[in-house]
Amino acid sequence: MTLHSYLYRYETSEQGTFGYFVYDNTFCHSIELPNKENQRNISCIPNGDYTCKLFYSHHFKRFLYNVTNVKGRSYILIHSGNFAGDVEKGYKSNFNGCIGLGLHKGYLGDQKVILNSRTAVREFMTFMDGREFQLHIRSFYGNDT
């Protein structure tokens, strides 16, 4: 049986792209970089359906999920972090095109963020238990469908 998860984006701005990440009747908040047409290292990935597989990240020194088959992109990981703003506009970011999970959405200083990210990722990783899954990403803001 194939597992499915869903990322429903509801807002994008210079401070990041925010959404809800749903798996097994559980949801958490998500954060990604602003939508910049899938540009490597500075944009969220396009809407679509992707296969996610467990991957050992030498950078993080642990196993994380890798979103595969993203056109023109690679190493799109699901990991912890708080900030995903446009660094060219002076915002902070913990991401280079990856997806972050958090239990809450809030502010750190004047920037929108997700909070309790390590806990959210740990709970997600525990539930997934290394199993491959399909990730369905959809945006519900502006003209991006």
Beta strands, then each sheet from edge to edge (+ up, - down):
strand 1: 3-13
strand 2: 16-23
strand 3: 26-32
strand 4: 48-57
strand 5: 62-67
strand 6: 76-79
strand 7: 99-102
strand 8: 104-108
strand 9: 111-115
strand 10: 133-139
sheet 1: 1+ 2- 3+ 7- 6- 5+ 4- 10+ 1+
sheet 2: 8+ 9-
end
